[in-house]
Amino acid sequence: MKKFWKNSLLLLLICMLCAFSACGKDKEPDENTNNKEEVKKDEDIPVLYPSEPDKEDVKEEVPFDELENENTDPNSKEVVHAQTILTPGSTLTGLVALDEIKYYVTDPTNSRGLSTAKVSHSYGVAKNGEPHHITVDNQTLFDSWKHNALAWDNKSEEKVLYLTWDCGYEYENLTGKILDTLKEKNVPAAFFCTLDYLKDAPEFVVRMIQEGHVVGNHSTKHPSDSSALTRENLAWELLGVHNYLRTNFGYRSRYFRFPTGTYSENALDVVDDVGYRSVFWSIAHADWDPVNQPGVSKSFETVTSRLHPGAVILLHACSPDNAAILSDFIDHARNQGYVFKSLDEYAYWDN
């Protein structure tokens, strides 16, 4: 009996092996006969994707300022500058409101001994399509210091121009006329605004943002000498405008212009430290007093005669002359082969 069960078990194992062997073999199609078996379409064939990484392993790129410039220095000082939120939960532009941030100022006592000597930005009078040597020296100095500072684009090969405006206060709705002309001519620009301007002329700031212009930071209180400020106080000057733009316009600014153009090596380092880029200029004229203008013809001749490749042009939005000449100035520059570009298009920022 045991022998019978042993032989039966052996026979069953042999049958199972044969069955598995037959299932594992695919019938080779005969190239001389029609294969009537339906071939599966690609979309019917399941595709195996690698498993997704854990969310905590995915590192999204976070804007520098949203990191609150990372408190990695145990000796850093916290700077807070809260701003009034006009419409909680919404913004004037319709963009998503951004939270206020704080800055952590590294080396608050300037233990590295960076120069605090006052430098009053000068640019010289450009002639014959060439920047003045003072402008050349300015940019050479900024590059040697390795700061994110631009006075003249000495790297781009095109005949580029960067049109920038300073906005400390609104005068006779001239900014609206300027924006109309820029829109008509399809020219990008940067508007450097003080905190007072953001509060007094929000309708124009909304247009700047919605029409694709850069809104720059021109400080909270427009100090006459930024080189005399402590590192913390200068950071506070930037943070006021920065937070007001974030909470009320949903806008993140990246560019700073020193009021009156007064700075120091130490001040430039603070601007870098909080994630901003410093923008100076290589062309300007006496346009800042709206009731004492040079005259339309003289203003046009002054600005056009100083054009040079890579120029950063500073104009004041409170100037009736500037609003009057803008359309003709743009046409003249283009006829000379110049191209207007946004500061965002400058390809050589370090951050």
C-alpha positions as CSV (number, residue, x, y, z in Angstrom):
1,M,0.0,0.0,0.0
2,K,2.8,2.4,0.8
3,K,4.3,1.7,-2.5
4,F,1.1,2.5,-4.3
5,W,0.8,5.9,-2.6
6,K,4.5,6.6,-3.3
7,N,4.1,5.9,-7.0
8,S,0.8,7.9,-7.2
9,L,2.5,10.9,-5.6
10,L,5.4,10.7,-7.9
11,L,3.1,10.6,-10.9
12,L,1.2,13.6,-9.7
13,L,4.4,15.7,-9.4
14,I,5.5,14.7,-12.9
15,C,2.1,15.9,-14.3
16,M,2.4,19.3,-12.5
17,L,5.9,19.9,-13.8
18,C,4.7,19.2,-17.4
19,A,1.8,21.6,-17.0
20,F,4.0,24.5,-15.7
21,S,6.5,23.8,-18.5
22,A,3.7,24.1,-21.2
23,C,2.4,27.3,-19.6
24,G,5.8,29.0,-19.7
25,K,6.3,28.5,-23.5
26,D,4.9,31.1,-25.9
27,K,3.8,29.9,-29.3
28,E,6.1,31.3,-31.9
29,P,4.1,32.9,-34.7
30,D,4.6,31.4,-38.2
31,E,5.8,34.2,-40.5
32,N,4.2,32.3,-43.4
33,T,0.7,32.3,-41.8
34,N,-1.5,35.2,-40.6
35,N,-1.4,35.8,-36.9
36,K,-5.1,36.3,-36.1
37,E,-4.4,36.9,-32.4
38,E,-5.2,40.5,-31.5
39,V,-2.1,42.5,-30.5
40,K,-2.5,44.7,-27.4
41,K,-2.3,48.4,-28.0
42,D,0.3,50.5,-26.1
43,E,-2.3,52.1,-23.9
44,D,-3.5,48.6,-22.8
45,I,-0.1,47.7,-21.6
46,P,0.4,48.7,-18.0
47,V,3.5,50.9,-17.4
48,L,5.3,50.7,-14.2
49,Y,6.6,54.0,-12.8
50,P,9.2,54.3,-10.1
51,S,7.6,54.9,-6.8
52,E,7.3,58.6,-5.8
53,P,9.7,59.8,-3.1
54,D,8.4,60.7,0.2
55,K,7.2,64.3,0.3
56,E,9.7,65.2,3.0
57,D,12.5,64.1,0.6
58,V,11.3,66.6,-2.1
59,K,13.0,70.0,-1.7
60,E,11.1,72.8,-3.4
61,E,13.0,75.9,-4.5
62,V,12.1,78.6,-1.9
63,P,12.7,82.3,-2.7
64,F,15.5,83.7,-0.6
65,D,13.4,86.1,1.4
66,E,10.9,83.4,2.4
67,L,13.8,81.7,4.2
68,E,14.0,84.9,6.2
69,N,17.7,84.8,5.1
70,E,18.2,81.8,7.4
71,N,19.3,82.4,10.9
72,T,22.5,80.5,10.7
73,D,24.7,83.0,12.5
74,P,24.3,82.7,16.3
75,N,25.4,86.4,16.6
76,S,22.8,87.6,14.0
77,K,20.2,90.2,15.0
78,E,16.5,89.8,14.3
79,V,14.8,92.7,12.5
80,V,11.0,93.0,12.4
81,H,9.0,95.6,10.5
82,A,5.3,94.9,10.6
83,Q,3.0,96.8,8.1
84,T,-0.6,97.7,7.9
85,I,-2.6,95.1,6.0
86,L,-5.2,97.0,4.0
87,T,-7.6,94.2,3.1
88,P,-6.9,91.0,5.2
89,G,-7.1,87.9,3.1
90,S,-6.8,89.6,-0.2
91,T,-4.5,92.1,-2.1
92,L,-5.0,95.1,-4.3
93,T,-3.6,93.2,-7.3
94,G,-5.7,90.1,-6.9
95,L,-2.5,88.1,-6.3
96,V,-2.2,85.8,-3.4
97,A,-1.1,87.7,-0.3
98,L,2.3,86.8,1.1
99,D,3.1,86.6,4.7
100,E,5.3,89.2,6.5
101,I,8.8,88.0,7.1
102,K,11.6,89.1,9.3
103,Y,15.3,89.5,8.6
104,Y,18.3,88.1,10.5
105,V,21.2,90.5,10.0
106,T,24.5,88.8,10.1
107,D,27.6,90.4,11.7
108,P,25.5,93.2,13.2
109,T,28.5,94.9,14.7
110,N,30.5,94.7,11.4
111,S,33.3,92.7,13.1
112,R,34.8,92.1,9.7
113,G,35.6,95.7,9.4
114,L,33.9,96.4,6.1
115,S,34.3,100.0,5.1
116,T,31.6,102.4,6.3
117,A,33.1,105.4,4.4
118,K,30.4,107.4,2.7
119,V,30.4,107.0,-1.1
120,S,28.1,109.4,-3.1
121,H,27.3,107.7,-6.4
122,S,28.5,109.7,-9.4
123,Y,28.4,108.7,-13.0
124,G,29.9,111.4,-15.2
125,V,28.6,112.6,-18.6
126,A,28.6,109.9,-21.2
127,K,29.5,111.0,-24.7
128,N,29.7,109.6,-28.2
129,G,28.0,106.3,-27.2
130,E,30.5,105.5,-24.6
131,P,30.0,105.5,-20.8
132,H,32.0,108.0,-18.7
133,H,35.1,106.5,-17.1
134,I,33.5,107.1,-13.7
135,T,30.7,104.7,-14.6
136,V,33.3,102.2,-15.8
137,D,35.2,102.5,-12.5
138,N,32.0,102.2,-10.5
139,Q,31.1,98.8,-12.1
140,T,34.7,97.6,-11.9
141,L,34.6,98.4,-8.1
142,F,31.3,96.6,-7.6
143,D,32.5,93.6,-9.5
144,S,35.7,93.5,-7.5
145,W,33.7,93.6,-4.2
146,K,31.6,90.7,-5.6
147,H,28.4,92.5,-4.7
148,N,25.1,92.2,-6.5
149,A,25.3,95.8,-7.7
150,L,24.6,97.3,-11.2
151,A,25.4,100.7,-12.5
152,W,26.3,99.7,-16.1
153,D,25.9,96.5,-18.0
154,N,29.4,95.8,-19.1
155,K,28.7,92.2,-20.0
156,S,25.8,92.0,-22.5
157,E,26.7,92.1,-26.1
158,E,23.5,93.8,-27.3
159,K,22.9,97.6,-27.2
160,V,20.7,97.2,-24.1
161,L,19.1,100.0,-22.0
162,Y,17.5,99.6,-18.6
163,L,14.8,102.2,-17.9
164,T,14.3,103.0,-14.2
165,W,12.2,105.5,-12.4
166,D,12.4,106.8,-8.8
167,C,9.0,107.3,-7.1
168,G,9.0,109.2,-3.9
169,Y,5.7,110.9,-4.3
170,E,3.0,111.3,-7.0
171,Y,2.8,114.6,-8.9
172,E,-0.2,115.4,-11.2
173,N,-0.8,111.7,-12.0
174,L,2.3,111.7,-14.2
175,T,3.0,108.1,-13.4
176,G,-0.2,107.1,-15.1
177,K,0.9,108.9,-18.3
178,I,4.3,107.3,-18.1
179,L,2.7,103.8,-17.7
180,D,0.4,104.6,-20.7
181,T,3.4,105.4,-22.9
182,L,5.3,102.3,-21.7
183,K,2.3,100.1,-22.5
184,E,1.8,101.7,-25.9
185,K,5.5,101.2,-26.8
186,N,5.8,97.8,-25.1
187,V,8.8,98.9,-23.0
188,P,9.6,97.3,-19.6
189,A,10.8,99.5,-16.8
190,A,11.6,99.4,-13.1
191,F,9.9,101.8,-10.5
192,F,11.7,102.3,-7.2
193,C,9.1,103.2,-4.7
194,T,9.3,104.5,-1.1
195,L,6.8,103.3,1.5
196,D,5.0,106.6,1.3
197,Y,4.5,106.2,-2.4
198,L,3.1,102.7,-2.0
199,K,0.6,104.1,0.4
200,D,-0.3,107.3,-1.5
201,A,-0.5,105.9,-5.0
202,P,-1.5,102.2,-4.8
203,E,-3.5,102.4,-8.1
204,F,-0.3,103.1,-10.0
205,V,1.6,100.4,-8.1
206,V,-1.1,97.9,-9.1
207,R,-0.6,98.9,-12.7
208,M,3.1,98.5,-12.5
209,I,2.8,95.0,-11.3
210,Q,-0.1,94.0,-13.6
211,E,1.6,95.4,-16.7
212,G,4.8,93.5,-16.1
213,H,7.2,96.1,-14.7
214,V,9.6,95.7,-11.8
215,V,8.6,97.4,-8.6
216,G,11.8,98.2,-6.7
217,N,12.5,99.1,-3.1
218,H,13.5,102.7,-2.4
219,S,13.5,102.4,1.4
220,T,10.9,103.2,4.1
221,K,12.0,106.7,5.1
222,H,14.4,107.7,2.3
223,P,17.4,108.4,4.5
224,S,19.9,110.9,3.1
225,D,22.9,108.9,4.1
226,S,22.6,105.1,4.2
227,S,26.3,104.7,5.0
228,A,25.6,106.2,8.5
229,L,23.0,103.6,9.4
230,T,23.7,100.5,11.4
231,R,23.4,97.2,9.7
232,E,20.1,96.6,11.5
233,N,18.7,100.0,10.7
234,L,19.4,99.6,7.0
235,A,17.8,96.2,7.0
236,W,14.7,97.8,8.7
237,E,14.6,100.4,5.9
238,L,14.3,97.7,3.3
239,L,12.0,95.4,5.3
240,G,9.2,98.1,5.6
241,V,8.7,98.4,1.9
242,H,9.3,94.7,1.4
243,N,6.6,93.6,3.8
244,Y,4.1,96.2,2.6
245,L,4.5,94.9,-1.0
246,R,4.1,91.3,0.2
247,T,1.0,91.7,2.3
248,N,-0.9,94.3,0.2
249,F,0.1,93.6,-3.3
250,G,1.2,89.9,-3.2
251,Y,4.5,91.1,-4.7
252,R,8.1,90.0,-3.9
253,S,10.6,92.8,-4.6
254,R,14.3,92.0,-5.5
255,Y,15.9,95.3,-6.3
256,F,17.0,98.2,-4.1
257,R,18.1,101.7,-4.9
258,F,19.9,103.7,-2.3
259,P,18.2,107.0,-1.6
260,T,20.4,109.9,-2.9
261,G,22.8,107.2,-4.2
262,T,24.8,107.3,-0.9
263,Y,26.2,104.0,0.3
264,S,29.3,102.2,1.7
265,E,30.8,98.8,1.2
266,N,29.2,97.8,4.5
267,A,25.8,99.0,3.3
268,L,26.1,97.1,0.0
269,D,26.8,93.9,2.0
270,V,23.6,94.4,4.1
271,V,21.6,94.7,0.9
272,D,23.2,91.5,-0.4
273,D,22.6,89.8,3.0
274,V,18.9,90.2,2.9
275,G,18.6,89.0,-0.7
276,Y,18.3,92.2,-2.6
277,R,20.2,93.5,-5.6
278,S,21.5,97.1,-5.7
279,V,20.7,99.2,-8.7
280,F,22.5,102.5,-9.4
281,W,22.7,104.3,-12.8
282,S,24.9,105.6,-15.6
283,I,22.6,108.2,-17.1
284,A,20.5,110.9,-15.3
285,H,19.7,114.6,-15.5
286,A,18.3,117.4,-13.3
287,D,14.7,116.3,-13.4
288,W,13.8,115.8,-9.7
289,D,12.1,119.2,-9.1
290,P,8.7,119.2,-10.8
291,V,8.4,123.0,-10.7
292,N,11.9,123.7,-11.9
293,Q,12.3,121.6,-15.0
294,P,15.0,122.1,-17.7
295,G,12.5,122.3,-20.5
296,V,11.2,119.6,-22.8
297,S,13.8,120.2,-25.6
298,K,16.7,120.4,-23.3
299,S,15.7,117.3,-21.4
300,F,15.3,115.3,-24.6
301,E,18.7,116.5,-25.9
302,T,20.4,115.8,-22.5
303,V,19.1,112.2,-22.1
304,T,19.5,111.1,-25.8
305,S,23.1,112.6,-26.1
306,R,24.2,110.4,-23.1
307,L,23.0,107.1,-24.4
308,H,25.5,104.2,-24.4
309,P,25.2,100.4,-24.6
310,G,24.4,98.9,-21.2
311,A,23.1,102.1,-19.7
312,V,21.0,102.1,-16.6
313,I,18.8,105.3,-17.0
314,L,17.5,107.0,-13.9
315,L,14.5,109.3,-14.4
316,H,12.1,110.7,-11.8
317,A,8.4,110.0,-12.3
318,C,7.4,113.4,-10.8
319,S,9.0,115.2,-13.8
320,P,6.7,116.8,-16.4
321,D,9.5,116.9,-18.9
322,N,10.2,113.1,-18.6
323,A,6.5,112.3,-19.2
324,A,6.5,114.6,-22.2
325,I,9.6,113.3,-23.9
326,L,9.2,109.6,-23.1
327,S,7.5,108.5,-26.3
328,D,9.9,110.4,-28.6
329,F,12.9,109.2,-26.5
330,I,11.9,105.5,-26.9
331,D,11.5,106.0,-30.6
332,H,14.9,107.7,-30.9
333,A,16.7,105.0,-28.9
334,R,15.2,102.3,-31.0
335,N,16.2,104.0,-34.2
336,Q,19.7,104.0,-32.9
337,G,19.6,100.2,-32.5
338,Y,19.0,100.1,-28.7
339,V,16.8,97.5,-27.0
340,F,15.0,98.1,-23.8
341,K,15.2,95.3,-21.3
342,S,13.9,94.6,-17.8
343,L,16.3,94.2,-14.8
344,D,15.0,90.7,-14.6
345,E,16.6,90.0,-18.0
346,Y,20.1,91.0,-16.9
347,A,21.8,87.6,-16.9
348,Y,24.7,88.2,-14.5
349,W,23.1,88.6,-11.1
350,D,24.7,86.4,-8.4
351,N,21.4,85.4,-6.9
